[in-house]
Amino acid sequence: MSDVYLYSFKGKFRLFDIESFLLKTELPQLVEQVAEGTRVGLKVIVPNPGNITYIRPLIVKKILDFIKGLGALVELVDTLDIMDEGLEVMKRVNHVGYSFQTFDAPFLLADHITGTDYKEIIINGDYLPYVHLGTEFEEMGLLVFLTHFTGDPFYGYFGSITHMALRCIAKEFKNKVLADLVFEVDGSRCDKCGLCVEVCPVNAISINEDSGVKIDTSKCIHCGYCSLLCPNKALVLKNSSRRRLIGKFIDIAKTLKNIYGERLFYINVLLDVIPYPDYLPFVSRNISENIGIVASRDPVAVDKASLDIISQRIGGFEKFKSIHNVDPMEIILAAEKSKLGTTNYNLIEV
């Protein structure tokens, strides 16, 4: 059974004291185990420019300053997404308040501004023969994943497990991983409105009056915008595609676990929980009220606890599942089966 720590915002008023909360978790013990002068990566996600509900810079700064206060050399780190350009992302870092001026700490792209700087690790996994991790991760003695817990239209939810799997690999490798993001066209729902053609960033979609929507798989970059924005839900992710994607995610997460061992820590932020993750350009009404912050050394336990807490607040697990009609437990149970962690947890409210 894994310990999971909860900093709850319940009640009318409460001092915003993340430092006292983190002191009672296992994070200080982990930082102390790292040799002095060793780099510690605070793994964040630079939000899509269309997203306004990402983790507030104040929260990031308080966590970063806490780790600094323990004597660690802390750097913020992320990788490029499939449609990101390195220079544009560095400008966005300033725009969203994740800059050196805000945190007095450097921000790094682990795969550099080209998205092609990586270390290849041979794993011979169940779904991937190798993994391309951003080179900057190689020299970090401890990784702390700071994740905005949200819904996700493809995997049911976005949390620590998906953060590990999707945002530590180099941009060029993401295309290989997401190649299984394959959509089927439901002709009975499609009215040939043409919106999918308009939103496709690489002009991979065409419409024929007789045969309907066609996706050019040689051009498709698997961003999923066509499926997400279709008003009739006529572009549907194949269940077999989702299973293969989850298998790849588990291979990548296991790779990180094998490299870092116990030198990993996970913090899920349960504020502004909307149906879409920060890497997508969407805004939406919150799924639930603001709840707090959840932390653990176990990625499976921290995600299961986060899902349980939110489900309790909104009227049950089935209500969360119905947001995208995707079972969020599929990836959690796959991670547990692969011994990434356990769904059995002891919730400690601080």
C-alpha positions in Angstrom: 0.0 0.0 0.0 1.3 3.5 -0.9 1.0 6.7 1.0 -0.8 9.5 -0.8 -0.8 13.0 0.7 -3.7 15.4 0.3 -3.6 19.2 0.8 -7.3 20.1 0.7 -8.9 23.5 0.1 -12.0 22.6 2.0 -13.5 25.3 4.3 -14.0 29.0 3.7 -10.5 30.2 4.4 -7.1 28.7 4.5 -3.6 30.0 4.2 -1.9 28.9 1.0 0.9 26.9 2.7 2.2 24.4 0.3 5.5 24.3 2.0 4.1 22.9 5.3 2.3 20.3 3.2 5.3 19.2 1.3 7.4 18.9 4.5 5.0 16.1 5.6 5.4 14.2 2.4 8.4 12.0 1.4 9.8 14.7 -1.0 12.3 16.1 1.6 13.7 12.6 2.2 14.1 12.0 -1.6 15.9 15.4 -2.0 18.3 14.6 0.9 19.3 11.3 -0.8 20.5 13.1 -3.9 24.2 14.2 -3.8 24.8 17.9 -3.2 25.0 19.8 -6.5 23.0 17.2 -8.4 20.4 18.6 -10.7 16.7 18.1 -9.8 14.2 18.4 -12.6 10.8 19.9 -11.8 8.9 18.4 -14.8 6.2 20.8 -15.9 4.1 21.1 -19.1 4.2 24.4 -21.0 0.5 24.9 -21.8 -0.9 25.3 -25.3 -1.4 29.0 -26.1 -5.1 28.4 -26.3 -5.3 26.9 -22.7 -6.0 29.3 -19.8 -6.4 26.8 -16.9 -2.9 25.5 -16.6 -1.1 25.4 -13.2 -0.6 28.9 -11.9 2.9 30.2 -11.7 2.5 30.9 -8.0 2.0 27.2 -7.3 4.9 26.2 -9.4 7.1 28.8 -7.7 6.2 27.7 -4.2 7.0 24.1 -5.0 10.3 25.1 -6.8 11.3 27.3 -3.9 10.6 24.5 -1.4 12.9 22.1 -3.2 15.5 24.9 -3.5 15.3 25.4 0.2 16.3 21.8 0.7 19.6 22.7 -1.0 18.9 21.3 -4.4 19.8 22.8 -7.8 16.3 22.9 -9.4 15.5 23.4 -13.1 12.1 23.4 -14.8 12.0 21.0 -17.8 9.7 20.0 -20.5 9.8 18.6 -24.1 8.3 19.8 -27.3 4.9 18.6 -28.3 4.3 17.2 -31.9 3.3 20.6 -33.3 5.6 22.8 -31.2 8.4 24.9 -32.5 11.3 25.3 -30.1 11.7 29.1 -30.3 7.9 29.7 -30.1 7.8 27.6 -27.0 10.6 29.6 -25.3 8.6 32.7 -26.0 5.4 31.0 -24.6 7.3 30.2 -21.4 7.6 34.0 -20.8 4.0 34.6 -21.8 2.5 32.0 -19.3 4.8 33.1 -16.5 7.1 30.1 -16.4 10.2 32.2 -17.0 13.5 32.7 -15.2 12.3 36.2 -14.2 9.4 34.5 -12.3 11.1 31.6 -10.8 14.8 32.6 -10.6 15.5 29.1 -12.1 16.2 28.1 -15.7 13.7 26.5 -18.0 15.0 23.7 -20.3 13.7 21.8 -23.2 15.0 18.3 -22.6 15.0 17.6 -26.4 16.3 21.1 -27.1 14.6 23.6 -29.5 14.9 21.2 -32.4 13.0 18.4 -30.7 15.7 15.9 -31.9 18.2 15.8 -29.1 17.7 12.5 -27.3 19.3 9.5 -25.8 18.2 6.2 -27.3 17.5 3.5 -24.7 17.0 -0.1 -25.9 14.2 -1.6 -23.9 12.6 -4.4 -26.0 9.3 -3.6 -24.4 6.0 -5.1 -25.1 5.1 -2.4 -27.6 8.3 -0.4 -28.2 11.8 -1.7 -29.0 13.5 1.5 -27.8 12.7 4.9 -26.3 14.1 8.3 -27.1 14.3 10.4 -23.9 15.3 14.1 -24.0 19.0 14.3 -23.3 18.7 16.7 -20.3 17.0 14.0 -18.3 20.2 11.9 -18.4 22.0 14.3 -16.0 19.1 14.8 -13.5 19.4 13.0 -10.2 15.7 13.4 -9.3 12.5 14.1 -11.2 9.5 15.7 -9.7 6.4 15.5 -11.9 4.0 18.5 -11.4 0.8 17.6 -13.2 -2.5 19.4 -13.8 -4.9 16.5 -13.3 -7.7 16.8 -16.0 -9.9 14.8 -18.3 -8.5 13.5 -21.5 -10.6 12.6 -24.6 -8.3 9.8 -25.7 -7.2 8.2 -22.4 -10.0 9.2 -20.0 -7.8 11.4 -17.8 -4.5 13.1 -17.8 -2.3 12.6 -14.8 1.1 11.5 -13.6 1.3 8.3 -15.6 0.4 10.0 -18.9 2.7 12.9 -18.1 5.6 10.5 -17.7 4.8 8.7 -20.9 4.1 11.6 -23.2 6.2 14.5 -22.0 9.7 13.0 -21.4 10.2 11.6 -24.9 11.7 13.7 -27.7 9.4 15.4 -30.2 10.6 13.2 -33.1 9.7 10.1 -31.1 6.2 11.3 -30.1 5.2 10.9 -33.7 6.2 7.2 -33.5 4.4 6.7 -30.3 1.2 8.5 -31.4 1.1 6.6 -34.8 -1.5 4.4 -33.2 -3.8 7.3 -32.7 -6.0 6.1 -35.6 -9.5 7.3 -36.2 -12.5 5.7 -37.9 -15.1 7.7 -39.8 -18.7 6.8 -38.7 -20.5 7.5 -42.0 -23.9 7.4 -40.3 -22.9 10.4 -38.2 -20.9 12.4 -40.7 -22.8 15.2 -42.5 -19.8 16.3 -44.5 -19.8 19.7 -42.9 -16.0 20.1 -43.6 -14.9 21.3 -40.1 -12.4 18.5 -39.9 -10.8 19.7 -43.1 -10.5 23.3 -41.7 -9.0 22.3 -38.4 -6.4 19.8 -39.7 -3.0 21.6 -39.3 -1.4 19.5 -42.0 -4.1 19.3 -44.6 -4.4 15.5 -44.2 -8.2 15.4 -44.6 -10.4 15.6 -47.6 -14.1 15.2 -48.4 -15.6 13.5 -51.4 -19.3 13.8 -51.9 -19.6 10.1 -52.7 -17.1 8.4 -50.4 -17.1 11.0 -47.6 -14.2 11.9 -45.3 -10.8 10.5 -46.1 -7.6 10.8 -43.9 -4.2 10.7 -45.6 -2.2 8.7 -43.2 1.0 9.7 -44.8 0.4 13.3 -43.8 -1.5 12.8 -40.5 0.5 13.8 -37.3 -2.1 12.2 -34.9 -3.0 15.5 -33.1 -6.6 14.4 -32.8 -8.1 17.8 -33.5 -10.5 16.4 -36.1 -12.0 14.0 -33.7 -12.2 16.5 -30.8 -13.9 19.2 -32.8 -16.3 17.2 -34.9 -19.8 18.4 -33.9 -21.3 14.9 -34.6 -18.6 12.8 -33.1 -18.2 11.1 -36.4 -14.4 10.5 -36.0 -13.8 7.9 -33.4 -10.6 6.5 -32.0 -10.4 2.8 -32.5 -10.4 0.8 -29.2 -7.5 -1.3 -30.5 -5.6 2.0 -31.1 -6.2 3.1 -27.5 -4.9 -0.3 -26.2 -1.7 -0.1 -28.2 -1.2 3.5 -27.1 -1.6 2.6 -23.5 0.9 -0.3 -24.0 3.4 2.2 -25.4 2.8 4.6 -22.5 3.5 1.8 -20.0 6.8 0.9 -21.8 8.0 4.5 -21.6 6.9 4.9 -17.9 8.7 1.7 -17.0 11.8 3.0 -18.8 11.9 6.1 -16.6 11.2 3.9 -13.5 14.2 1.7 -14.4 16.5 4.7 -14.9 15.5 6.6 -11.8 14.5 3.9 -9.5 13.0 5.5 -6.4 14.2 9.0 -7.4 10.8 10.0 -8.7 8.0 12.0 -7.1 4.6 13.0 -8.3 2.4 16.0 -7.5 -1.1 16.3 -9.0 -2.9 19.6 -8.9 -6.7 19.3 -8.6 -7.6 22.9 -9.5 -9.4 24.1 -12.6 -10.1 20.4 -13.5 -11.5 20.6 -17.0 -12.2 17.9 -19.6 -9.0 18.6 -21.6 -5.3 18.5 -20.7 -3.0 21.6 -20.8 -1.4 20.6 -24.1 -4.7 21.0 -26.0 -5.9 24.5 -27.0 -9.3 24.2 -25.4 -11.1 26.0 -22.5 -14.2 24.5 -20.8 -16.3 24.7 -17.7 -14.6 23.0 -14.6 -15.6 19.4 -14.0 -15.5 19.9 -10.2 -14.9 22.5 -7.6 -11.2 23.3 -6.7 -10.1 20.5 -4.4 -6.4 20.8 -3.6 -3.0 19.1 -4.2 -2.2 15.3 -4.1 1.3 13.9 -3.8 3.0 10.5 -3.6 6.1 8.5 -4.6 3.7 6.2 -6.5 2.3 7.3 -9.9 -0.5 4.7 -9.9 -1.6 5.5 -6.3 -1.5 9.3 -6.9 -3.6 9.1 -10.1 -6.1 6.6 -8.5 -6.5 8.8 -5.4 -6.9 11.9 -7.6 -9.6 10.1 -9.7 -11.4 8.9 -6.6 -11.4 12.3 -4.9 -12.8 14.1 -8.0 -15.3 11.3 -8.7 -16.6 11.7 -5.1 -17.1 15.4 -5.6 -19.0 15.2 -8.9 -21.3 12.3 -8.1 -19.4 9.1 -8.8 -16.9 7.4 -11.1 -19.4 6.8 -13.9 -20.0 10.5 -14.2 -16.3 11.1 -14.7 -16.1 8.3 -17.2 -19.1 9.7 -19.1 -17.2 13.0 -19.9 -15.5 11.3 -22.8 -17.0 7.8 -22.7 -13.5 6.5 -22.1 -12.6 4.3 -19.0 -9.9 6.2 -17.1 -9.1 3.0 -15.1 -7.8 1.3 -18.2 -4.4 3.0 -18.1 -4.3 2.9 -14.3 -4.9 -0.9 -14.2 -2.4 -1.4 -17.0 0.2 0.5 -15.0 -0.5 -1.5 -11.9 -0.2 -4.8 -13.8 3.2 -3.7 -15.0 4.3 -3.0 -11.4 4.6 0.8 -11.8 2.7 1.1 -8.6 -0.5 0.1 -6.8 -4.1 1.2 -6.7 -4.1 0.4 -2.9 -3.3 3.6 -1.1 -3.4 5.2 2.3 -4.8 8.8 2.0 -3.2 11.2 4.5 -4.9 14.5 4.7 -2.4 17.2 5.8 
